[in-house]
Amino acid sequence: MTLLSRLIGRQPDTNQARRDAVRPLWHRVVEIAREKPWYAQHGIADTVAGRFDVITLVMALVVLRMERDDALIDPAARLTELFVDDMDGQLRQSGIGDLVVGKHMGKLMSALGGRIGALREALEQDDAAIATVLARNVTLREGADPAGLVAPVKTLATQIDALSADDLLAARIPR
Protein backbone atom coordinates (compact mmCIF):
# COMPACT_ATOMS: atom_id res chain seq x y z
CA MET A 1 0.00 0.00 0.00
CA THR A 2 1.45 3.39 -0.95
CA LEU A 3 1.77 6.28 1.43
CA LEU A 4 -0.87 8.31 -0.38
CA SER A 5 -3.41 5.49 -0.34
CA ARG A 6 -2.86 5.17 3.41
CA LEU A 7 -3.40 8.89 3.82
CA ILE A 8 -6.63 8.92 1.87
CA GLY A 9 -8.11 6.26 4.15
CA ARG A 10 -6.67 7.63 7.37
CA GLN A 11 -8.69 8.40 10.44
CA PRO A 12 -8.04 11.60 12.38
CA ASP A 13 -4.91 11.16 14.49
CA THR A 14 -5.45 12.16 18.09
CA ASN A 15 -1.89 11.32 19.08
CA GLN A 16 -0.17 14.69 18.78
CA ALA A 17 3.10 13.17 19.98
CA ARG A 18 3.46 11.19 16.74
CA ARG A 19 3.12 14.37 14.71
CA ASP A 20 5.44 16.28 17.02
CA ALA A 21 8.07 13.57 16.49
CA VAL A 22 8.36 14.47 12.79
CA ARG A 23 8.00 18.23 13.21
CA PRO A 24 11.81 18.79 13.14
CA LEU A 25 11.92 16.91 9.82
CA TRP A 26 9.13 19.11 8.41
CA HIS A 27 11.03 22.22 9.52
CA ARG A 28 14.19 20.87 7.86
CA VAL A 29 12.31 20.23 4.60
CA VAL A 30 11.13 23.85 4.60
CA GLU A 31 14.59 25.10 5.59
CA ILE A 32 16.19 23.27 2.66
CA ALA A 33 13.50 24.58 0.31
CA ARG A 34 14.31 28.14 1.38
CA GLU A 35 18.03 27.86 0.60
CA LYS A 36 19.11 30.61 -1.79
CA PRO A 37 20.93 28.45 -4.36
CA TRP A 38 17.64 26.93 -5.55
CA TYR A 39 16.60 30.39 -6.70
CA ALA A 40 19.85 32.28 -7.33
CA GLN A 41 21.88 29.53 -9.00
CA HIS A 42 19.52 26.81 -10.19
CA GLY A 43 16.88 28.94 -11.89
CA ILE A 44 13.78 28.32 -9.79
CA ALA A 45 11.49 31.34 -9.79
CA ASP A 46 11.51 33.11 -6.42
CA THR A 47 7.73 33.32 -6.33
CA VAL A 48 5.00 31.70 -4.27
CA ALA A 49 4.65 29.01 -6.95
CA GLY A 50 8.40 28.46 -7.15
CA ARG A 51 8.76 28.18 -3.38
CA PHE A 52 5.86 25.69 -3.25
CA ASP A 53 7.56 23.70 -6.00
CA VAL A 54 10.81 23.46 -4.03
CA ILE A 55 8.98 22.44 -0.85
CA THR A 56 7.17 19.67 -2.73
CA LEU A 57 10.42 18.65 -4.43
CA VAL A 58 12.28 18.27 -1.13
CA MET A 59 9.23 16.72 0.50
CA ALA A 60 8.93 14.20 -2.34
CA LEU A 61 12.58 13.15 -1.95
CA VAL A 62 12.10 12.67 1.80
CA VAL A 63 8.86 10.71 1.35
CA LEU A 64 10.47 8.49 -1.29
CA ARG A 65 13.21 7.62 1.19
CA MET A 66 10.65 6.97 3.92
CA GLU A 67 8.55 4.70 1.67
CA ARG A 68 11.50 2.33 1.32
CA ASP A 69 11.55 1.64 5.07
CA ASP A 70 8.48 0.00 6.62
CA ALA A 71 9.34 1.56 9.97
CA LEU A 72 9.03 5.01 8.40
CA ILE A 73 5.60 4.64 6.76
CA ASP A 74 3.70 6.00 9.77
CA PRO A 75 6.13 8.90 10.26
CA ALA A 76 5.81 9.66 6.54
CA ALA A 77 2.05 9.93 6.96
CA ARG A 78 2.53 12.27 9.95
CA LEU A 79 4.99 14.35 7.92
CA THR A 80 2.46 14.64 5.13
CA GLU A 81 -0.15 15.74 7.66
CA LEU A 82 2.17 18.58 8.69
CA PHE A 83 2.52 19.51 5.01
CA VAL A 84 -1.28 19.62 4.73
CA ASP A 85 -1.64 21.69 7.90
CA ASP A 86 1.00 24.19 6.79
CA MET A 87 -0.40 24.54 3.28
CA ASP A 88 -3.92 24.94 4.68
CA GLY A 89 -2.67 27.72 6.94
CA GLN A 90 -0.84 29.39 4.06
CA LEU A 91 -3.97 29.34 1.92
CA ARG A 92 -6.06 30.85 4.68
CA GLN A 93 -3.45 33.55 5.32
CA SER A 94 -3.48 34.44 1.64
CA GLY A 95 -7.22 35.06 1.82
CA ILE A 96 -8.62 31.79 0.47
CA GLY A 97 -12.01 31.30 2.14
CA ASP A 98 -13.27 28.25 3.99
CA LEU A 99 -15.59 27.28 1.15
CA VAL A 100 -12.76 26.65 -1.32
CA VAL A 101 -9.82 25.70 0.91
CA GLY A 102 -10.69 22.01 0.56
CA LYS A 103 -10.65 22.21 -3.22
CA HIS A 104 -7.27 23.96 -3.17
CA MET A 105 -5.91 21.42 -0.69
CA GLY A 106 -7.01 18.61 -2.99
CA LYS A 107 -5.03 20.21 -5.82
CA LEU A 108 -1.96 20.66 -3.61
CA MET A 109 -2.07 17.05 -2.42
CA SER A 110 -2.53 15.91 -5.99
CA ALA A 111 0.52 17.96 -6.97
CA LEU A 112 2.58 16.38 -4.20
CA GLY A 113 1.42 12.87 -5.08
CA GLY A 114 2.11 13.43 -8.77
CA ARG A 115 5.59 14.72 -8.05
CA ILE A 116 6.38 11.81 -5.78
CA GLY A 117 5.36 9.37 -8.52
CA ALA A 118 7.16 11.26 -11.28
CA LEU A 119 10.37 11.55 -9.25
CA ARG A 120 10.19 7.89 -8.21
CA GLU A 121 10.28 6.88 -11.88
CA ALA A 122 12.73 9.54 -13.09
CA LEU A 123 15.34 8.90 -10.38
CA GLU A 124 15.52 5.29 -11.55
CA GLN A 125 16.28 6.45 -15.10
CA ASP A 126 18.74 9.03 -16.38
CA ASP A 127 19.43 12.75 -16.10
CA ALA A 128 17.23 13.52 -19.10
CA ALA A 129 14.24 11.89 -17.40
CA ILE A 130 14.90 13.88 -14.22
CA ALA A 131 15.21 17.12 -16.23
CA THR A 132 11.89 16.37 -17.95
CA VAL A 133 10.15 15.87 -14.61
CA LEU A 134 11.68 19.05 -13.24
CA ALA A 135 10.66 21.04 -16.32
CA ARG A 136 7.07 19.88 -15.80
CA ASN A 137 6.92 20.33 -12.05
CA VAL A 138 9.06 23.32 -11.11
CA THR A 139 8.37 26.97 -11.86
CA LEU A 140 11.58 28.26 -13.42
CA ARG A 141 12.72 31.78 -14.16
CA GLU A 142 12.45 32.74 -17.79
CA GLY A 143 15.32 31.20 -19.73
CA ALA A 144 16.37 28.82 -16.92
CA ASP A 145 17.39 25.33 -17.98
CA PRO A 146 15.82 22.48 -15.98
CA ALA A 147 18.96 20.43 -16.66
CA GLY A 148 20.73 22.78 -14.25
CA LEU A 149 18.56 21.42 -11.45
CA VAL A 150 19.42 17.77 -12.05
CA ALA A 151 22.75 17.71 -10.18
CA PRO A 152 21.50 19.44 -6.99
CA VAL A 153 18.37 17.27 -6.94
CA LYS A 154 20.39 14.08 -7.36
CA THR A 155 22.85 15.24 -4.68
CA LEU A 156 20.03 15.93 -2.24
CA ALA A 157 18.35 12.60 -3.07
CA THR A 158 21.65 10.77 -2.46
CA GLN A 159 22.16 12.57 0.86
CA ILE A 160 18.64 11.72 2.01
CA ASP A 161 18.89 8.11 0.84
CA ALA A 162 22.15 7.63 2.77
CA LEU A 163 20.56 8.59 6.09
CA SER A 164 19.58 6.02 8.65
CA ALA A 165 15.96 6.06 9.75
CA ASP A 166 17.00 7.66 13.05
CA ASP A 167 19.03 10.37 11.34
CA LEU A 168 16.20 11.11 8.94
CA LEU A 169 13.63 11.39 11.71
CA ALA A 170 16.03 13.64 13.62
CA ALA A 171 16.19 15.86 10.52
CA ARG A 172 19.94 15.41 10.08
CA ILE A 173 19.85 16.11 6.36
CA PRO A 174 23.20 17.64 5.44
CA ARG A 175 23.53 20.52 2.99
Summary of the structure (lengths in Angstrom):
residues: 175
radius of gyration: 15.7
end to end distance: 31.4
largest distance: 47.2
contacts: 499
relative contact order: 0.16
helix: 74%
strand: 1%
